[in-house]
Amino acid sequence: MVKRRSSAETMAPANMAALALGSQTAGGVGDVGRIVMALDATRAAATAILDGLEDLGGGMSEHTKVELTRKVRRRISEQEDSVLQGLVDASPVRLMTPSRAEMEAKAVAAVLDGTTWLTAQMVGKQQNPDATNLHAVTSRWKKEDRVFCHRAGGPDLVPEVHF
């Protein structure tokens, strides 16, 4: 006698995940909880099925058991992928608020506009006006991490506060 499969047994993994999760609203806590429960249930079922396959007696060849285990693992993996994708989809994404973005832009502007910047040549003239290579001192200090430099589409600029 052939056992007729229920509709839940023949459902694609994505459909089973949707059934387990219910409708998903924009990242509600209930949805995330259902997703986690579905993932836990999937893993528990997987463990039970795989343990049952190992315990099968002599009625099945070793090759058949290996092939069946492989198929079960693939379906379980598909189910987990679907549930995990649901978890990702239900998780809210934090966007930077306009006020925060404006504050950060103002802070950057305050640092850049409120600081006197010197070129390497200017630093060289301050340190040793008679030097043949005025850029050398700034280059050496950069390599030694003794100065902070800002490059604004041109030569490196050093904040005057270093001097």
C-alpha positions, -999 to +999 in steps of 0.1 A: +000+000+000+014+034-010+012+061+017-002+093+003+019+123+013+002+153+030+004+187+014+029+198+040+052+169+031+052+178-006+055+216-001+086+234-013+109+246+015+102+282+008+064+275+011+070+256+044+089+285+058+062+309+048+036+287+064+057+284+096+063+321+097+029+334+088+026+369+073+057+390+078+053+426+087+081+451+086+104+435+111+080+429+139+092+411+170+065+385+166+078+376+131+114+373+142+102+350+171+083+328+147+113+327+124+136+316+152+110+290+163+107+277+127+145+274+125+147+256+159+119+232+147+137+226+115+169+217+133+152+195+158+134+176+130+166+173+111+183+157+141+155+133+146+154+123+109+191+118+106+193+098+139+164+076+125+183+070+093+214+058+112+192+034+132+176+018+102+182-020+102+192-045+076+163-038+053+182-011+035+216-012+019+244+011+031+244+029-003+207+035+000+211+049+035+239+072+024+219+085-006+188+090+016+208+108+042+223+131+014+188+139+001+175+146+036+204+169+044+199+188+011+162+194+019+170+204+055+197+228+042+172+243+017+146+247+046+172+264+069+183+287+041+147+297+035+140+303+072+173+322+077+164+344+047+131+351+064+150+362+095+172+385+075+141+399+056+122+405+089+152+422+106+149+460+105+176+480+088+188+511+108+191+540+085+210+571+095+185+598+104+188+631+085+196+650+117+225+626+126+238+629+090+236+667+092+254+666+126+282+645+112+286+667+081+288+698+104+314+681+126+336+673+096+331+708+082+341+723+116+373+703+117+383+710+081+372+747+082+382+755+117+418+743+113+447+760+097+463+736+073+499+738+061+515+722+030+546+701+033+566+730+018+552+754+044+562+730+072+596+726+057+602+764+056+591+766+093+615+738+104+645+746+082+642+775+057+676+767+042+667+730+034+671+720-002+641+696+001+614+713+020+590+683+018+615+659+034+607+667+070+569+662+065+575+629+046+597+616+074+572+626+101+544+609+081+564+576+079+571+578+117+534+585+123+543+618+140+519+639+120+483+636+107+479+646+070+447+653+051+447+650+013+420+672-002+424+665-039+459+679-039+490+679-018+490+665+018+479+691+043+491+691+079+471+707+107+490+737+122+483+724+157+512+699+153+536+729+154 
